[in-house]
Amino acid sequence: MATVGALVLALAAAWLGIDGSGGTDGNGNGVNGHNAKANDGNRNHADGNHDNDGGNGNHDDDGDTRLCPIDTLPPQTDDVVDRILTNQDHIYSAHDGKHFGNYEGVLPKQHGSYYREYTVDTPGLNHRGARRIVVGGGTEDDPDVWYYTDDHFESFCEIPDAED
């Protein structure tokens, strides 16, 4: 009887996508408290360059947060920034503008409701893809900080000129 119960539990876990790694990130992606992708130090960034810093790709050689001016980001980023600044509806309104937990601690530590995420559309995909803008603090249409990720929250760069 115990064998049948274990089999039922294993099938239910497989059906629900539970792999024992610790749950999901709130977007249906499994996480284990660490970065979900192996940290091989070889990352693609918004500018198409790779770095090999052995870390999460967030910092330059001096340890400062890597900057990515808006004109180095995909053109779809402009539309998202404009929608944020003018408080317009977003394409993925069920998800965009909602709480971003920073559960892996990749961004600077802040209180729970500080960060909000927005989808940057990826042409050719029929789903949200990996690209996001994450903003923090301020108000809905005037955030204090702006970050971009093209690898679903594993690394970020700071957008210094989003409001220019």
Buried (B, 14 or more C-beta within 10 A) or exposed (E): EEEEEEEEEEEEEEEEEBEEEEBEBBEEEBBEEEBBEEBEEEBEBBEEEEBEBEEBBBBEEEEEBBEBBBEBBBEBBBBBBEBBBEEEEBBBEEBBBBEBEBEBEBBEEEEEEBBBBBBBBBEEEEEBBBBBBBBBBBEEEEBEBBBBBBBBBBBBBBBBEBEE
